[in-house]
Amino acid sequence: MRRYEVQEFGKPLAAHDYPAIAPVGSEVLLKVRAAGVCHSDLHIWEGGYDLGQGKRLSLKDRGIGLPLAMGHETVGEVVALGPDATGVKVGEVRLVYPWIGCGECAVCKAGNENLCSSARFLGVHRHGGYAEEIVVPHARYLVDIGGLDPALLAPYACSGLTTYSALKKIPADVLAREPIVVIGAGGLGLMAATLIQALGGRAVLVDIDPAKRKAALEAGAIAAIDGSAADALDQLKAAVGGQPSAVIDCVGAPATVRLGYDALAKGGQHIVIGLFGGETTLPIPPIPMRAIAIRGSYVGNLAELKELVGIVREGRIKPIPVTRRPLDEASEALDDLHHGRVVGRTVLQPRA
């Protein structure tokens, strides 16, 4: 069984062969059918996150060890079950929920394993989908995709779930009455545009890349604004028909946080889901005076993923653009993402 691993932060991925895996206990072994390449993988590959002013959040200091096969957007075919595993059968194809917690703390027992402080995330803390096979600790983390294309479904484990969970934090009356502003038209932003449309809303996308703005319009956005334009804020307000009540920031950079902050209507919220990095300084008095909220939203829980896949299976969501590449081109796919050469999502698939 071959994995494509980060063996040294910042260096090309290395292929390494391992003996066949025999699942134990409640584990389920799956043959990888598709593995999405997420922007978060770049941060893992680089070894940390930019906190601004030369400071970094080190993944090594957070207990993430190497070697590591990344990949947290995975669809696989069940090939073996541990002696205590139930709920799935060999041959079934499932989407893997990777945001696994300790299972014992109050947060996990409340159904929010994605927020567990003792995380065991697949592709982050444990080997993920950049491999020929993946081990999942329990069948409850496997979601039925109903025979749909694994390459199209894999991104829903992260980019889809992340945007869906953020959208659920927006009041239904806001979604129904006015456009939602989405900053960034990469994989997250395009996914947000399709989900907003599926939920009966309208999206205004902001991105500095003309190709991504074009993709945003094709994904159903009612407008796509150049975030680098001198009058970007005025264009945004014109497209919304005033100041927006909700902004989803799929970038998470100082400029995008400031744009959302400046744009918000009274009582509005800026939801940051992107992890580009950096540091921002915002005037404090307008926050209470305008009653605005700046909040984070981190991926989503298992129940939300099941809800989302249910919507996908109903055919209500238009797929985002997906570029399929062989699994052994994982390093090249990361490099293309790093240099902004990807529209939508790249999905790795083992060669036949």
Contacts in CASP RR format, 6 or more apart in sequence:
PFRMAT RR
TARGET T0000
AUTHOR 0000-0000-0000
METHOD contacts of the structure
MODEL  1
MRRYEVQEFGKPLAAHDYPAIAPVGSEVLLKVRAAGVCHSDLHIWEGGYD
LGQGKRLSLKDRGIGLPLAMGHETVGEVVALGPDATGVKVGEVRLVYPWI
GCGECAVCKAGNENLCSSARFLGVHRHGGYAEEIVVPHARYLVDIGGLDP
ALLAPYACSGLTTYSALKKIPADVLAREPIVVIGAGGLGLMAATLIQALG
GRAVLVDIDPAKRKAALEAGAIAAIDGSAADALDQLKAAVGGQPSAVIDC
VGAPATVRLGYDALAKGGQHIVIGLFGGETTLPIPPIPMRAIAIRGSYVG
NLAELKELVGIVREGRIKPIPVTRRPLDEASEALDDLHHGRVVGRTVLQP
RA
1 17 0 8 1.000
1 18 0 8 1.000
1 19 0 8 1.000
1 20 0 8 1.000
1 21 0 8 1.000
1 131 0 8 1.000
1 132 0 8 1.000
1 133 0 8 1.000
2 15 0 8 1.000
2 16 0 8 1.000
2 17 0 8 1.000
2 18 0 8 1.000
2 131 0 8 1.000
2 132 0 8 1.000
3 15 0 8 1.000
3 16 0 8 1.000
3 18 0 8 1.000
3 67 0 8 1.000
3 69 0 8 1.000
3 127 0 8 1.000
3 130 0 8 1.000
3 131 0 8 1.000
3 132 0 8 1.000
4 13 0 8 1.000
4 14 0 8 1.000
4 15 0 8 1.000
4 69 0 8 1.000
4 130 0 8 1.000
4 131 0 8 1.000
4 327 0 8 1.000
4 328 0 8 1.000
4 330 0 8 1.000
4 331 0 8 1.000
5 13 0 8 1.000
5 14 0 8 1.000
5 15 0 8 1.000
5 16 0 8 1.000
5 66 0 8 1.000
5 67 0 8 1.000
5 68 0 8 1.000
5 69 0 8 1.000
5 130 0 8 1.000
6 13 0 8 1.000
6 44 0 8 1.000
6 45 0 8 1.000
6 66 0 8 1.000
6 67 0 8 1.000
6 68 0 8 1.000
6 69 0 8 1.000
6 70 0 8 1.000
7 13 0 8 1.000
7 14 0 8 1.000
7 16 0 8 1.000
7 66 0 8 1.000
7 67 0 8 1.000
8 66 0 8 1.000
9 45 0 8 1.000
9 46 0 8 1.000
9 47 0 8 1.000
9 48 0 8 1.000
9 59 0 8 1.000
9 60 0 8 1.000
9 66 0 8 1.000
10 45 0 8 1.000
10 46 0 8 1.000
10 47 0 8 1.000
12 331 0 8 1.000
13 45 0 8 1.000
13 130 0 8 1.000
13 330 0 8 1.000
13 331 0 8 1.000
13 334 0 8 1.000
14 67 0 8 1.000
15 328 0 8 1.000
16 67 0 8 1.000
21 29 0 8 1.000
21 80 0 8 1.000
21 133 0 8 1.000
21 135 0 8 1.000
22 29 0 8 1.000
22 80 0 8 1.000
23 29 0 8 1.000
23 80 0 8 1.000
23 81 0 8 1.000
23 82 0 8 1.000
23 85 0 8 1.000
23 135 0 8 1.000
24 82 0 8 1.000
24 83 0 8 1.000
25 82 0 8 1.000
25 83 0 8 1.000
25 84 0 8 1.000
25 85 0 8 1.000
26 82 0 8 1.000
26 84 0 8 1.000
26 85 0 8 1.000
26 86 0 8 1.000
26 137 0 8 1.000
26 138 0 8 1.000
26 139 0 8 1.000
27 81 0 8 1.000
27 82 0 8 1.000
27 85 0 8 1.000
27 135 0 8 1.000
27 136 0 8 1.000
27 137 0 8 1.000
27 138 0 8 1.000
28 78 0 8 1.000
28 80 0 8 1.000
28 81 0 8 1.000
28 82 0 8 1.000
28 85 0 8 1.000
28 88 0 8 1.000
28 135 0 8 1.000
28 136 0 8 1.000
28 138 0 8 1.000
28 139 0 8 1.000
28 142 0 8 1.000
29 78 0 8 1.000
29 79 0 8 1.000
29 80 0 8 1.000
29 81 0 8 1.000
29 82 0 8 1.000
29 133 0 8 1.000
29 134 0 8 1.000
29 135 0 8 1.000
29 136 0 8 1.000
30 74 0 8 1.000
30 76 0 8 1.000
30 77 0 8 1.000
30 78 0 8 1.000
30 79 0 8 1.000
30 94 0 8 1.000
30 96 0 8 1.000
30 133 0 8 1.000
30 134 0 8 1.000
30 135 0 8 1.000
30 136 0 8 1.000
30 142 0 8 1.000
31 76 0 8 1.000
31 77 0 8 1.000
31 79 0 8 1.000
31 132 0 8 1.000
31 133 0 8 1.000
31 350 0 8 1.000
32 74 0 8 1.000
32 75 0 8 1.000
32 76 0 8 1.000
32 129 0 8 1.000
32 131 0 8 1.000
32 132 0 8 1.000
32 133 0 8 1.000
32 134 0 8 1.000
32 327 0 8 1.000
32 349 0 8 1.000
32 350 0 8 1.000
33 75 0 8 1.000
33 76 0 8 1.000
33 77 0 8 1.000
33 93 0 8 1.000
33 150 0 8 1.000
33 151 0 8 1.000
33 349 0 8 1.000
33 350 0 8 1.000
34 74 0 8 1.000
34 75 0 8 1.000
34 76 0 8 1.000
34 150 0 8 1.000
34 151 0 8 1.000
34 153 0 8 1.000
34 154 0 8 1.000
34 347 0 8 1.000
34 348 0 8 1.000
34 349 0 8 1.000
35 71 0 8 1.000
35 73 0 8 1.000
35 74 0 8 1.000
35 75 0 8 1.000
35 128 0 8 1.000
35 129 0 8 1.000
35 130 0 8 1.000
35 131 0 8 1.000
35 154 0 8 1.000
35 327 0 8 1.000
35 347 0 8 1.000
35 348 0 8 1.000
35 349 0 8 1.000
36 71 0 8 1.000
36 73 0 8 1.000
36 74 0 8 1.000
36 154 0 8 1.000
36 155 0 8 1.000
36 158 0 8 1.000
36 345 0 8 1.000
36 346 0 8 1.000
36 347 0 8 1.000
36 348 0 8 1.000
37 71 0 8 1.000
37 73 0 8 1.000
37 330 0 8 1.000
37 333 0 8 1.000
37 334 0 8 1.000
37 337 0 8 1.000
37 342 0 8 1.000
37 345 0 8 1.000
37 346 0 8 1.000
37 347 0 8 1.000
37 348 0 8 1.000
38 71 0 8 1.000
38 72 0 8 1.000
38 73 0 8 1.000
38 155 0 8 1.000
38 158 0 8 1.000
38 159 0 8 1.000
39 187 0 8 1.000
39 188 0 8 1.000
39 274 0 8 1.000
39 275 0 8 1.000
39 337 0 8 1.000
40 72 0 8 1.000
40 158 0 8 1.000
40 275 0 8 1.000
41 70 0 8 1.000
41 71 0 8 1.000
41 72 0 8 1.000
41 334 0 8 1.000
41 337 0 8 1.000
42 334 0 8 1.000
42 337 0 8 1.000
42 338 0 8 1.000
43 49 0 8 1.000
43 59 0 8 1.000
43 275 0 8 1.000
44 59 0 8 1.000
44 64 0 8 1.000
44 68 0 8 1.000
44 70 0 8 1.000
44 123 0 8 1.000
44 124 0 8 1.000
45 70 0 8 1.000
45 334 0 8 1.000
47 58 0 8 1.000
47 59 0 8 1.000
47 60 0 8 1.000
47 64 0 8 1.000
48 56 0 8 1.000
48 57 0 8 1.000
48 58 0 8 1.000
48 59 0 8 1.000
49 56 0 8 1.000
49 57 0 8 1.000
49 275 0 8 1.000
49 277 0 8 1.000
50 56 0 8 1.000
50 276 0 8 1.000
50 277 0 8 1.000
50 278 0 8 1.000
51 57 0 8 1.000
51 277 0 8 1.000
51 278 0 8 1.000
51 279 0 8 1.000
52 277 0 8 1.000
52 278 0 8 1.000
52 279 0 8 1.000
53 279 0 8 1.000
59 65 0 8 1.000
63 125 0 8 1.000
64 124 0 8 1.000
64 125 0 8 1.000
68 123 0 8 1.000
68 124 0 8 1.000
68 127 0 8 1.000
69 123 0 8 1.000
69 127 0 8 1.000
69 128 0 8 1.000
69 129 0 8 1.000
69 130 0 8 1.000
69 131 0 8 1.000
70 123 0 8 1.000
70 124 0 8 1.000
70 128 0 8 1.000
70 129 0 8 1.000
70 130 0 8 1.000
71 98 0 8 1.000
71 122 0 8 1.000
71 123 0 8 1.000
71 128 0 8 1.000
71 129 0 8 1.000
71 130 0 8 1.000
72 98 0 8 1.000
72 99 0 8 1.000
72 121 0 8 1.000
72 122 0 8 1.000
72 123 0 8 1.000
72 124 0 8 1.000
72 128 0 8 1.000
72 129 0 8 1.000
72 157 0 8 1.000
72 158 0 8 1.000
73 98 0 8 1.000
73 154 0 8 1.000
73 155 0 8 1.000
73 156 0 8 1.000
73 157 0 8 1.000
73 158 0 8 1.000
73 159 0 8 1.000
73 345 0 8 1.000
73 347 0 8 1.000
74 95 0 8 1.000
74 96 0 8 1.000
74 98 0 8 1.000
74 122 0 8 1.000
74 128 0 8 1.000
74 129 0 8 1.000
74 134 0 8 1.000
74 154 0 8 1.000
74 157 0 8 1.000
75 93 0 8 1.000
75 94 0 8 1.000
75 95 0 8 1.000
75 96 0 8 1.000
75 145 0 8 1.000
75 150 0 8 1.000
75 151 0 8 1.000
75 153 0 8 1.000
75 154 0 8 1.000
76 93 0 8 1.000
76 94 0 8 1.000
76 95 0 8 1.000
76 96 0 8 1.000
76 134 0 8 1.000
76 150 0 8 1.000
77 91 0 8 1.000
77 92 0 8 1.000
77 93 0 8 1.000
77 94 0 8 1.000
78 88 0 8 1.000
78 89 0 8 1.000
78 90 0 8 1.000
78 91 0 8 1.000
78 92 0 8 1.000
78 93 0 8 1.000
78 94 0 8 1.000
78 142 0 8 1.000
79 90 0 8 1.000
79 91 0 8 1.000
79 133 0 8 1.000
80 90 0 8 1.000
81 88 0 8 1.000
81 90 0 8 1.000
81 139 0 8 1.000
85 138 0 8 1.000
85 139 0 8 1.000
86 139 0 8 1.000
87 139 0 8 1.000
88 94 0 8 1.000
88 139 0 8 1.000
88 142 0 8 1.000
92 144 0 8 1.000
93 145 0 8 1.000
93 146 0 8 1.000
93 147 0 8 1.000
93 150 0 8 1.000
94 142 0 8 1.000
94 143 0 8 1.000
94 144 0 8 1.000
94 145 0 8 1.000
95 142 0 8 1.000
95 143 0 8 1.000
95 144 0 8 1.000
95 145 0 8 1.000
95 153 0 8 1.000
95 154 0 8 1.000
95 156 0 8 1.000
95 157 0 8 1.000
95 305 0 8 1.000
95 309 0 8 1.000
96 122 0 8 1.000
96 129 0 8 1.000
96 134 0 8 1.000
96 136 0 8 1.000
96 141 0 8 1.000
96 142 0 8 1.000
96 143 0 8 1.000
96 157 0 8 1.000
97 141 0 8 1.000
97 142 0 8 1.000
97 143 0 8 1.000
97 157 0 8 1.000
97 302 0 8 1.000
97 305 0 8 1.000
98 121 0 8 1.000
98 122 0 8 1.000
98 123 0 8 1.000
98 124 0 8 1.000
98 128 0 8 1.000
98 141 0 8 1.000
98 157 0 8 1.000
98 158 0 8 1.000
99 113 0 8 1.000
99 114 0 8 1.000
99 119 0 8 1.000
99 121 0 8 1.000
99 299 0 8 1.000
99 300 0 8 1.000
99 301 0 8 1.000
99 302 0 8 1.000
100 113 0 8 1.000
100 119 0 8 1.000
100 120 0 8 1.000
100 121 0 8 1.000
100 122 0 8 1.000
100 137 0 8 1.000
100 141 0 8 1.000
101 108 0 8 1.000
101 113 0 8 1.000
101 114 0 8 1.000
101 116 0 8 1.000
101 118 0 8 1.000
101 119 0 8 1.000
101 120 0 8 1.000
101 121 0 8 1.000
102 108 0 8 1.000
102 116 0 8 1.000
102 118 0 8 1.000
102 119 0 8 1.000
102 120 0 8 1.000
103 109 0 8 1.000
103 113 0 8 1.000
103 116 0 8 1.000
105 116 0 8 1.000
105 117 0 8 1.000
105 118 0 8 1.000
107 113 0 8 1.000
107 115 0 8 1.000
107 116 0 8 1.000
107 117 0 8 1.000
108 116 0 8 1.000
111 301 0 8 1.000
111 302 0 8 1.000
111 303 0 8 1.000
112 300 0 8 1.000
112 301 0 8 1.000
113 119 0 8 1.000
113 301 0 8 1.000
113 302 0 8 1.000
114 298 0 8 1.000
114 299 0 8 1.000
114 300 0 8 1.000
114 301 0 8 1.000
115 298 0 8 1.000
119 125 0 8 1.000
120 126 0 8 1.000
120 137 0 8 1.000
122 128 0 8 1.000
122 129 0 8 1.000
122 134 0 8 1.000
122 136 0 8 1.000
123 129 0 8 1.000
123 130 0 8 1.000
126 135 0 8 1.000
127 134 0 8 1.000
127 135 0 8 1.000
128 134 0 8 1.000
129 348 0 8 1.000
130 327 0 8 1.000
130 330 0 8 1.000
130 348 0 8 1.000
131 327 0 8 1.000
132 327 0 8 1.000
132 350 0 8 1.000
136 142 0 8 1.000
140 302 0 8 1.000
141 302 0 8 1.000
143 305 0 8 1.000
143 306 0 8 1.000
143 309 0 8 1.000
144 309 0 8 1.000
145 153 0 8 1.000
145 309 0 8 1.000
145 312 0 8 1.000
145 313 0 8 1.000
146 313 0 8 1.000
148 312 0 8 1.000
148 313 0 8 1.000
150 349 0 8 1.000
151 322 0 8 1.000
151 324 0 8 1.000
151 347 0 8 1.000
151 349 0 8 1.000
152 319 0 8 1.000
152 322 0 8 1.000
153 309 0 8 1.000
153 312 0 8 1.000
154 347 0 8 1.000
155 187 0 8 1.000
155 191 0 8 1.000
155 320 0 8 1.000
155 322 0 8 1.000
155 345 0 8 1.000
155 347 0 8 1.000
156 191 0 8 1.000
156 305 0 8 1.000
156 308 0 8 1.000
156 309 0 8 1.000
156 312 0 8 1.000
157 305 0 8 1.000
158 299 0 8 1.000
159 187 0 8 1.000
159 188 0 8 1.000
159 189 0 8 1.000
159 191 0 8 1.000
159 320 0 8 1.000
159 345 0 8 1.000
160 188 0 8 1.000
160 191 0 8 1.000
160 195 0 8 1.000
160 308 0 8 1.000
161 299 0 8 1.000
161 300 0 8 1.000
161 304 0 8 1.000
161 305 0 8 1.000
161 308 0 8 1.000
162 188 0 8 1.000
162 191 0 8 1.000
162 273 0 8 1.000
162 297 0 8 1.000
162 298 0 8 1.000
162 299 0 8 1.000
162 300 0 8 1.000
163 188 0 8 1.000
163 189 0 8 1.000
163 191 0 8 1.000
163 192 0 8 1.000
163 195 0 8 1.000
163 248 0 8 1.000
163 250 0 8 1.000
163 273 0 8 1.000
164 195 0 8 1.000
164 300 0 8 1.000
164 304 0 8 1.000
164 307 0 8 1.000
164 308 0 8 1.000
165 297 0 8 1.000
165 299 0 8 1.000
165 300 0 8 1.000
165 301 0 8 1.000
165 304 0 8 1.000
166 192 0 8 1.000
166 248 0 8 1.000
166 271 0 8 1.000
166 273 0 8 1.000
166 297 0 8 1.000
167 175 0 8 1.000
167 180 0 8 1.000
167 192 0 8 1.000
167 195 0 8 1.000
167 196 0 8 1.000
167 199 0 8 1.000
167 248 0 8 1.000
168 304 0 8 1.000
169 269 0 8 1.000
169 271 0 8 1.000
169 295 0 8 1.000
169 297 0 8 1.000
170 180 0 8 1.000
170 245 0 8 1.000
170 246 0 8 1.000
170 269 0 8 1.000
170 271 0 8 1.000
174 180 0 8 1.000
174 245 0 8 1.000
174 246 0 8 1.000
175 196 0 8 1.000
175 199 0 8 1.000
175 200 0 8 1.000
175 201 0 8 1.000
175 246 0 8 1.000
176 200 0 8 1.000
176 201 0 8 1.000
178 202 0 8 1.000
178 240 0 8 1.000
178 241 0 8 1.000
178 244 0 8 1.000
178 245 0 8 1.000
179 201 0 8 1.000
179 202 0 8 1.000
179 203 0 8 1.000
179 204 0 8 1.000
179 222 0 8 1.000
179 223 0 8 1.000
179 239 0 8 1.000
179 240 0 8 1.000
179 241 0 8 1.000
179 244 0 8 1.000
180 192 0 8 1.000
180 196 0 8 1.000
180 201 0 8 1.000
180 202 0 8 1.000
180 203 0 8 1.000
180 204 0 8 1.000
180 244 0 8 1.000
180 246 0 8 1.000
180 247 0 8 1.000
180 248 0 8 1.000
181 203 0 8 1.000
181 204 0 8 1.000
181 206 0 8 1.000
181 236 0 8 1.000
181 240 0 8 1.000
181 244 0 8 1.000
181 246 0 8 1.000
181 247 0 8 1.000
181 248 0 8 1.000
181 260 0 8 1.000
181 263 0 8 1.000
182 189 0 8 1.000
182 192 0 8 1.000
182 193 0 8 1.000
182 196 0 8 1.000
182 203 0 8 1.000
182 204 0 8 1.000
182 205 0 8 1.000
182 206 0 8 1.000
182 221 0 8 1.000
182 247 0 8 1.000
182 248 0 8 1.000
182 250 0 8 1.000
183 205 0 8 1.000
183 206 0 8 1.000
183 207 0 8 1.000
183 227 0 8 1.000
183 247 0 8 1.000
183 248 0 8 1.000
183 249 0 8 1.000
183 250 0 8 1.000
183 251 0 8 1.000
183 252 0 8 1.000
183 256 0 8 1.000
183 259 0 8 1.000
183 260 0 8 1.000
184 205 0 8 1.000
184 206 0 8 1.000
184 207 0 8 1.000
184 212 0 8 1.000
184 249 0 8 1.000
184 250 0 8 1.000
184 251 0 8 1.000
184 256 0 8 1.000
185 193 0 8 1.000
185 205 0 8 1.000
185 206 0 8 1.000
185 207 0 8 1.000
185 209 0 8 1.000
185 212 0 8 1.000
185 213 0 8 1.000
185 215 0 8 1.000
185 216 0 8 1.000
185 221 0 8 1.000
185 224 0 8 1.000
185 250 0 8 1.000
186 207 0 8 1.000
186 212 0 8 1.000
186 215 0 8 1.000
186 250 0 8 1.000
186 342 0 8 1.000
186 343 0 8 1.000
186 344 0 8 1.000
187 250 0 8 1.000
187 320 0 8 1.000
187 344 0 8 1.000
187 345 0 8 1.000
188 250 0 8 1.000
188 273 0 8 1.000
188 274 0 8 1.000
189 205 0 8 1.000
189 216 0 8 1.000
189 248 0 8 1.000
189 250 0 8 1.000
190 212 0 8 1.000
190 215 0 8 1.000
190 216 0 8 1.000
190 219 0 8 1.000
190 320 0 8 1.000
190 321 0 8 1.000
190 344 0 8 1.000
191 320 0 8 1.000
192 203 0 8 1.000
192 248 0 8 1.000
192 250 0 8 1.000
193 203 0 8 1.000
193 205 0 8 1.000
193 216 0 8 1.000
193 219 0 8 1.000
193 220 0 8 1.000
193 221 0 8 1.000
194 219 0 8 1.000
194 220 0 8 1.000
194 317 0 8 1.000
194 318 0 8 1.000
194 319 0 8 1.000
194 320 0 8 1.000
195 308 0 8 1.000
195 317 0 8 1.000
196 202 0 8 1.000
196 203 0 8 1.000
197 203 0 8 1.000
197 219 0 8 1.000
197 220 0 8 1.000
197 318 0 8 1.000
198 311 0 8 1.000
198 316 0 8 1.000
198 317 0 8 1.000
198 318 0 8 1.000
202 222 0 8 1.000
203 216 0 8 1.000
203 220 0 8 1.000
203 221 0 8 1.000
203 222 0 8 1.000
204 221 0 8 1.000
204 222 0 8 1.000
204 223 0 8 1.000
204 224 0 8 1.000
204 225 0 8 1.000
204 236 0 8 1.000
204 239 0 8 1.000
204 240 0 8 1.000
204 244 0 8 1.000
205 213 0 8 1.000
205 216 0 8 1.000
205 217 0 8 1.000
205 221 0 8 1.000
205 223 0 8 1.000
205 224 0 8 1.000
205 225 0 8 1.000
206 224 0 8 1.000
206 225 0 8 1.000
206 226 0 8 1.000
206 227 0 8 1.000
206 232 0 8 1.000
206 236 0 8 1.000
206 256 0 8 1.000
206 259 0 8 1.000
207 213 0 8 1.000
207 216 0 8 1.000
207 224 0 8 1.000
207 225 0 8 1.000
207 226 0 8 1.000
207 227 0 8 1.000
208 226 0 8 1.000
208 227 0 8 1.000
208 228 0 8 1.000
209 340 0 8 1.000
210 226 0 8 1.000
211 343 0 8 1.000
212 343 0 8 1.000
213 224 0 8 1.000
213 225 0 8 1.000
213 226 0 8 1.000
214 224 0 8 1.000
215 321 0 8 1.000
215 343 0 8 1.000
215 344 0 8 1.000
216 224 0 8 1.000
217 223 0 8 1.000
217 224 0 8 1.000
219 318 0 8 1.000
219 320 0 8 1.000
220 318 0 8 1.000
222 239 0 8 1.000
223 235 0 8 1.000
223 239 0 8 1.000
225 232 0 8 1.000
225 235 0 8 1.000
225 236 0 8 1.000
225 239 0 8 1.000
226 232 0 8 1.000
226 235 0 8 1.000
227 259 0 8 1.000
229 235 0 8 1.000
232 259 0 8 1.000
233 259 0 8 1.000
233 262 0 8 1.000
233 263 0 8 1.000
236 244 0 8 1.000
236 259 0 8 1.000
236 263 0 8 1.000
237 243 0 8 1.000
237 244 0 8 1.000
237 263 0 8 1.000
242 265 0 8 1.000
243 263 0 8 1.000
243 264 0 8 1.000
243 265 0 8 1.000
243 266 0 8 1.000
244 263 0 8 1.000
244 264 0 8 1.000
244 265 0 8 1.000
244 268 0 8 1.000
245 264 0 8 1.000
245 265 0 8 1.000
245 267 0 8 1.000
245 268 0 8 1.000
245 269 0 8 1.000
246 268 0 8 1.000
246 269 0 8 1.000
246 271 0 8 1.000
247 260 0 8 1.000
247 263 0 8 1.000
247 264 0 8 1.000
247 269 0 8 1.000
247 270 0 8 1.000
247 271 0 8 1.000
248 271 0 8 1.000
248 273 0 8 1.000
249 256 0 8 1.000
249 257 0 8 1.000
249 260 0 8 1.000
249 270 0 8 1.000
249 271 0 8 1.000
249 272 0 8 1.000
249 273 0 8 1.000
249 274 0 8 1.000
250 273 0 8 1.000
250 274 0 8 1.000
251 274 0 8 1.000
251 276 0 8 1.000
252 272 0 8 1.000
252 273 0 8 1.000
252 274 0 8 1.000
252 275 0 8 1.000
252 276 0 8 1.000
252 277 0 8 1.000
253 276 0 8 1.000
253 277 0 8 1.000
253 278 0 8 1.000
254 277 0 8 1.000
254 278 0 8 1.000
254 279 0 8 1.000
254 280 0 8 1.000
256 276 0 8 1.000
257 270 0 8 1.000
257 272 0 8 1.000
257 280 0 8 1.000
257 282 0 8 1.000
257 294 0 8 1.000
258 280 0 8 1.000
258 282 0 8 1.000
260 270 0 8 1.000
261 270 0 8 1.000
261 282 0 8 1.000
261 292 0 8 1.000
261 294 0 8 1.000
264 270 0 8 1.000
264 290 0 8 1.000
264 292 0 8 1.000
265 290 0 8 1.000
266 290 0 8 1.000
266 291 0 8 1.000
266 292 0 8 1.000
267 290 0 8 1.000
267 291 0 8 1.000
267 292 0 8 1.000
267 293 0 8 1.000
268 290 0 8 1.000
268 291 0 8 1.000
268 292 0 8 1.000
268 293 0 8 1.000
269 292 0 8 1.000
269 293 0 8 1.000
269 294 0 8 1.000
269 295 0 8 1.000
270 292 0 8 1.000
270 293 0 8 1.000
270 294 0 8 1.000
270 295 0 8 1.000
271 295 0 8 1.000
271 296 0 8 1.000
271 297 0 8 1.000
272 294 0 8 1.000
272 295 0 8 1.000
272 296 0 8 1.000
272 297 0 8 1.000
273 296 0 8 1.000
273 297 0 8 1.000
273 298 0 8 1.000
282 294 0 8 1.000
286 292 0 8 1.000
287 294 0 8 1.000
311 317 0 8 1.000
320 344 0 8 1.000
320 345 0 8 1.000
321 343 0 8 1.000
321 344 0 8 1.000
321 345 0 8 1.000
322 344 0 8 1.000
322 345 0 8 1.000
322 346 0 8 1.000
322 347 0 8 1.000
323 342 0 8 1.000
323 343 0 8 1.000
323 344 0 8 1.000
323 345 0 8 1.000
323 346 0 8 1.000
323 347 0 8 1.000
324 346 0 8 1.000
324 347 0 8 1.000
324 349 0 8 1.000
325 332 0 8 1.000
325 333 0 8 1.000
325 346 0 8 1.000
325 347 0 8 1.000
325 348 0 8 1.000
325 349 0 8 1.000
326 348 0 8 1.000
326 349 0 8 1.000
326 350 0 8 1.000
326 351 0 8 1.000
327 348 0 8 1.000
327 349 0 8 1.000
327 350 0 8 1.000
327 351 0 8 1.000
328 351 0 8 1.000
329 348 0 8 1.000
330 348 0 8 1.000
333 342 0 8 1.000
333 346 0 8 1.000
333 348 0 8 1.000
336 342 0 8 1.000
336 346 0 8 1.000
337 346 0 8 1.000
END
